[in-house]
Amino acid sequence: RHRSFAETAEARRDTPGGVATRTMCRAGATKTDERVERFGVRATALSAHPRLHTVSVALLFHLVYLVVPLSLASVPVILLRCVGWKAALAAPALWLAPTWGLERKLGAPWPAFQNLFLWKYLFSWFPITLERAKDATFSSSKTYVFAAHPHGALAFHRAAFGFDEAHLWAPTFGRSEGGAVDYRVLTASAAFAVPGIREFWLWSRCVDASKPVARGVLRAHTSILVYPGGEREQILTKKGAHVVYLNKRKGFVKLALETDSPLVPMYAFGETDLYDHWGLLLSVRRWLVARFGVAIPLISGSCFLLPHRVPIRIVVGAPIDVARFREQYSDSGGTVNGGLASAVDALHAAYVDALRALFDEHKARCGYPDAELVVV
């Protein structure tokens, strides 16, 4: 009885609307399914109790994103009122001391936190899965530049990178000698200024999203995962649309070329349907992004900040070898010379084509048969 319900729930969650069956979602894509492996926990003991599962997820979600950060942020204020200004100033210093500067190095990955049993109950509610071709291979002896799209309102699918790794990242990128590919997620600097969130992000492989940090990570023989669209793509997010801000984003391509790191496109189906977006002061908010690089999404979910229950299916493309682009524009000594700009443009064009092909190949199987990818 439990198994029957879990299977039925999983089938219903395979499509954005939650009403189509697994067969309908995958109609006309049987051949593709046979070549794709899907990783992630899609059913747990809580799946047999949908209301309890939803309440549990709502509590955990708001605990992580609201209660813990607000509680920690209020400590200096409480100390100021109850003890004095010296204690209020000492509190932030004591908080930052153990992890000071780690976001500009390699972070502070904590395997026990990454594989905490709670994550599978949270992720199975959507569910969140990583999917790649069965014949795809990744080597732990190489460094990669993974590029994830779309950013979405909150880049929620970032949870698949650094959390519940035993069921998500490890099996997806662990088919090589030496174990899974080591990596770090480039994250906006502002995230490391929020109490609680700072620790969660450092423990789940996040580092500062600056160019020097990215280069330092790759020099340490560790791959990076980037969100090329950033805040520009974030403010363009609209429910039901698939828009990526990519035409002017070439820094990650240049970095891959300079470090001889294969580029890996990734697309998260469902990310843009997690929240409803409001157009209030949209022109002003777009100006803030253009002028100051600050995105302010106005969103609502199924319960305050809890996202809508939409499957998040992250499909992984084949690595794009950058060696041929380096050879094409290198001098006799093997160094990319004055032709660097041309090499970047050529590799960027190849990447955009690969991302479009990845999107079109998997969109019907993932429940978006009529979707079109818009690259701006």
C-alpha positions in Angstrom: 0.0 0.0 0.0 2.8 2.4 0.9 4.7 1.5 -2.2 1.7 1.9 -4.4 1.1 5.4 -3.1 4.7 6.4 -3.4 4.8 5.2 -7.0 1.6 7.1 -7.8 2.9 10.3 -6.2 6.1 10.1 -8.1 4.3 9.6 -11.4 2.1 12.6 -10.7 5.1 14.8 -9.7 7.0 14.0 -13.0 5.3 16.9 -14.7 4.9 20.6 -13.7 1.2 20.5 -13.3 1.3 17.5 -11.1 -1.6 15.8 -12.9 -0.1 14.2 -15.9 1.1 10.6 -15.6 4.7 9.4 -16.2 3.6 8.0 -19.5 2.2 11.3 -20.7 5.3 13.1 -19.6 7.6 10.8 -21.5 5.5 10.3 -24.6 7.6 10.1 -27.7 10.8 10.1 -25.8 11.3 6.4 -25.0 14.6 6.3 -26.9 16.0 9.2 -24.9 14.9 7.6 -21.6 16.8 4.5 -22.3 20.0 6.6 -22.6 19.5 8.7 -19.5 20.1 8.0 -15.8 18.2 9.9 -13.1 19.7 10.4 -9.6 18.0 11.7 -6.5 15.5 10.4 -3.8 12.0 10.7 -5.3 10.1 8.9 -2.5 10.5 8.5 1.2 8.4 7.3 4.1 6.8 10.7 4.2 5.6 10.3 0.6 2.7 8.1 2.0 1.5 11.1 4.1 1.4 14.0 1.7 0.0 16.6 4.2 2.6 15.7 6.8 5.3 15.8 4.2 4.2 19.3 3.0 4.0 20.6 6.6 7.4 19.2 7.4 9.0 20.7 4.3 7.4 24.1 5.0 8.8 24.1 8.5 12.3 23.0 7.5 12.4 25.5 4.6 11.4 28.5 6.7 13.7 27.3 9.5 16.7 27.3 7.2 15.9 30.5 5.2 14.2 32.7 7.8 14.2 31.6 11.5 17.9 30.7 11.8 19.2 33.8 9.9 16.9 36.2 11.7 17.6 34.7 15.1 21.3 35.0 14.7 21.1 38.5 13.2 19.1 39.6 16.2 21.8 38.6 18.7 23.8 41.9 18.5 20.6 43.9 18.9 19.7 41.9 22.0 23.2 42.3 23.4 23.2 46.0 22.8 20.0 46.5 24.7 20.8 44.0 27.5 24.5 44.1 27.9 26.1 47.0 26.1 27.8 48.2 22.9 31.0 46.3 23.5 29.2 42.9 23.6 27.2 43.9 20.5 30.3 44.6 18.6 32.1 41.5 19.8 29.3 39.2 18.7 29.8 39.6 14.9 33.6 39.3 15.4 33.2 36.1 17.3 30.8 34.8 14.6 33.1 35.6 11.7 36.4 34.5 13.4 36.2 30.7 12.8 35.4 31.0 9.0 37.0 34.4 8.2 38.2 34.5 4.6 37.2 30.9 3.8 34.8 32.0 1.1 37.8 33.5 -0.8 39.7 30.2 -0.6 38.1 26.7 -0.9 35.2 27.2 1.5 34.6 24.7 4.4 32.9 21.6 2.9 31.4 19.4 5.7 30.4 15.9 4.4 28.2 15.2 7.5 26.2 18.4 6.8 26.0 17.8 3.1 24.5 14.3 3.7 22.2 15.2 6.6 19.2 12.9 6.6 16.8 15.8 6.5 17.7 16.9 3.0 16.3 13.8 1.3 12.9 14.5 2.9 13.0 18.1 1.6 14.2 17.3 -1.9 11.9 14.3 -2.4 8.9 16.6 -2.0 9.5 18.3 -5.3 11.4 16.0 -6.2 14.9 17.3 -7.2 16.9 15.1 -9.6 20.1 15.2 -11.6 20.1 13.5 -15.0 22.8 12.7 -17.5 23.4 10.3 -20.4 24.4 6.8 -19.3 27.5 6.9 -21.5 28.7 10.3 -20.2 32.0 10.1 -18.4 33.7 12.6 -16.1 37.2 12.3 -14.8 38.2 13.3 -11.3 41.7 14.0 -12.7 40.3 17.0 -14.8 38.8 20.3 -13.8 35.5 21.4 -15.3 33.5 24.6 -15.6 29.9 23.6 -14.9 27.4 26.2 -16.0 23.9 26.0 -14.6 20.8 27.7 -16.1 18.4 29.3 -15.5 19.2 31.3 -12.4 15.5 31.6 -11.4 14.2 33.8 -8.6 16.4 32.2 -5.9 18.5 29.7 -7.8 16.7 27.1 -5.7 18.1 24.1 -7.7 21.5 25.1 -6.2 20.4 22.7 -3.5 21.3 19.8 -5.8 24.9 20.9 -5.6 26.4 20.5 -2.1 23.4 18.9 -0.4 22.4 15.2 -0.3 25.5 14.5 -2.3 25.3 10.7 -1.7 22.1 10.6 -3.8 22.7 13.5 -6.2 26.3 14.7 -7.1 28.2 11.6 -6.2 26.4 9.1 -8.4 26.1 11.6 -11.2 29.7 12.6 -11.4 31.4 9.6 -9.6 31.9 7.3 -12.6 35.6 7.7 -12.7 38.7 6.5 -10.8 39.4 8.5 -7.7 35.7 9.1 -6.9 33.4 12.0 -7.7 34.5 15.2 -9.3 35.5 17.7 -6.7 33.9 21.2 -7.2 32.9 24.5 -5.6 29.8 26.6 -6.3 30.4 30.3 -7.1 28.0 32.3 -5.0 27.2 36.0 -4.6 29.3 37.7 -2.0 26.1 39.0 -0.2 25.2 35.5 0.8 28.3 35.2 3.1 27.1 38.3 5.1 23.9 36.6 6.3 24.3 34.7 9.6 23.4 31.1 9.3 23.3 31.2 5.5 27.0 31.9 5.5 27.7 28.7 7.4 25.3 26.6 5.4 26.8 27.8 2.1 30.4 27.3 3.2 29.6 23.8 4.5 27.9 23.0 1.1 30.9 23.8 -1.1 30.2 27.5 -1.9 32.9 30.1 -2.4 32.8 33.8 -3.4 31.9 34.4 -7.1 34.8 36.6 -8.0 37.2 36.0 -10.8 40.3 35.7 -8.6 38.6 33.1 -6.4 37.4 31.1 -9.4 40.9 31.0 -10.8 42.3 30.0 -7.4 39.8 27.1 -7.2 40.7 25.8 -10.6 44.4 26.2 -9.8 43.8 24.0 -6.8 42.6 21.3 -9.2 39.0 21.7 -8.2 36.1 22.3 -10.7 33.7 25.2 -10.4 30.0 25.5 -10.9 28.8 28.9 -12.1 25.5 30.7 -12.8 26.4 32.8 -15.9 23.1 34.7 -16.0 23.5 36.0 -12.5 21.3 38.9 -11.3 20.4 39.9 -14.9 18.8 36.5 -15.5 17.3 36.6 -12.0 15.3 39.7 -12.8 14.2 38.3 -16.1 12.6 35.2 -14.5 9.0 34.7 -15.3 6.8 31.7 -14.6 6.3 29.5 -17.6 9.2 31.2 -19.5 12.7 29.9 -20.3 15.0 32.9 -20.7 18.7 32.8 -20.2 20.9 35.9 -20.1 24.0 34.6 -22.0 24.9 36.6 -25.1 27.1 39.0 -23.1 28.3 36.5 -20.5 31.6 35.3 -21.7 33.8 35.4 -18.6 33.2 31.8 -17.7 34.0 30.8 -21.3 37.3 32.7 -21.2 38.2 31.1 -17.8 37.5 27.6 -19.2 39.7 28.4 -22.2 42.6 29.8 -20.1 42.6 26.8 -17.7 41.9 24.1 -20.3 38.8 23.1 -18.4 35.9 21.5 -20.4 32.6 23.4 -20.3 29.5 21.5 -19.1 26.1 22.9 -19.8 23.3 22.2 -17.3 19.6 23.1 -17.4 17.1 22.9 -14.6 13.6 22.3 -15.8 11.0 23.5 -13.3 13.2 26.3 -11.7 11.2 29.1 -13.2 7.9 27.6 -12.1 8.7 27.5 -8.4 7.3 31.0 -7.7 4.8 33.6 -8.9 6.4 36.8 -10.0 5.0 40.3 -9.5 5.6 43.1 -11.9 5.5 45.9 -9.3 8.2 48.5 -10.0 9.8 46.1 -12.5 11.4 48.9 -14.5 12.9 50.3 -11.3 14.2 46.9 -10.2 15.7 46.4 -13.7 17.5 49.7 -13.4 18.9 48.7 -10.0 20.3 45.5 -11.6 21.8 47.5 -14.5 23.2 50.3 -12.3 24.2 48.5 -9.1 24.0 44.7 -9.9 21.3 44.2 -7.2 18.3 42.1 -8.1 15.1 42.4 -5.9 12.7 39.6 -6.9 9.1 40.1 -5.8 7.7 36.6 -5.5 5.2 34.4 -3.7 5.1 30.7 -3.3 2.6 28.1 -2.2 3.0 29.1 1.5 4.9 32.4 2.0 8.4 31.6 0.7 7.8 27.8 0.3 8.0 27.2 -3.5 5.3 25.6 -5.5 5.5 21.8 -5.7 7.1 21.4 -9.1 9.6 18.7 -10.1 13.1 20.2 -10.6 14.9 18.1 -13.2 18.5 19.1 -13.8 19.8 17.7 -17.1 23.6 17.6 -17.6 25.1 17.9 -21.1 28.3 16.4 -22.4 31.6 18.2 -21.6 32.7 20.5 -24.4 36.4 20.0 -25.0 38.1 23.4 -25.2 41.4 22.0 -26.6 40.5 22.4 -30.3 39.6 26.1 -29.7 42.9 26.6 -28.0 44.8 24.9 -30.9 42.9 26.9 -33.5 43.9 30.3 -32.0 47.3 29.4 -30.5 50.8 30.3 -31.7 53.5 27.7 -32.4 54.4 27.6 -28.7 50.9 26.5 -27.7 49.9 29.8 -26.1 46.6 31.5 -26.9 47.9 34.9 -28.2 46.1 37.8 -29.8 43.4 35.5 -31.1 42.0 35.0 -27.5 38.9 37.1 -28.3 38.2 35.1 -31.4 38.7 31.8 -29.5 36.3 33.0 -26.7 33.7 34.0 -29.3 33.9 30.6 -31.1 33.7 28.6 -27.8 30.9 30.8 -26.6 28.9 30.1 -29.8 29.6 26.4 -29.4 28.4 26.5 -25.8 25.1 28.3 -26.7 24.4 25.7 -29.4 25.1 22.9 -26.9 22.8 24.4 -24.4 20.0 24.8 -27.0 20.5 21.2 -28.1 20.4 20.0 -24.4 17.2 21.9 -23.8 15.5 20.6 -27.0 16.5 17.1 -26.4 15.1 16.8 -22.9 12.2 19.3 -22.8 9.4 16.9 -23.8 10.7 14.2 -21.4 10.8 16.7 -18.6 7.2 17.9 -19.1 7.8 21.0 -21.3 7.2 19.7 -24.9 6.2 23.2 -26.3 8.8 25.2 -24.5 11.3 27.4 -26.3 14.6 28.5 -24.9 15.2 32.2 -25.3 18.8 33.4 -25.2 19.3 37.1 -24.7 
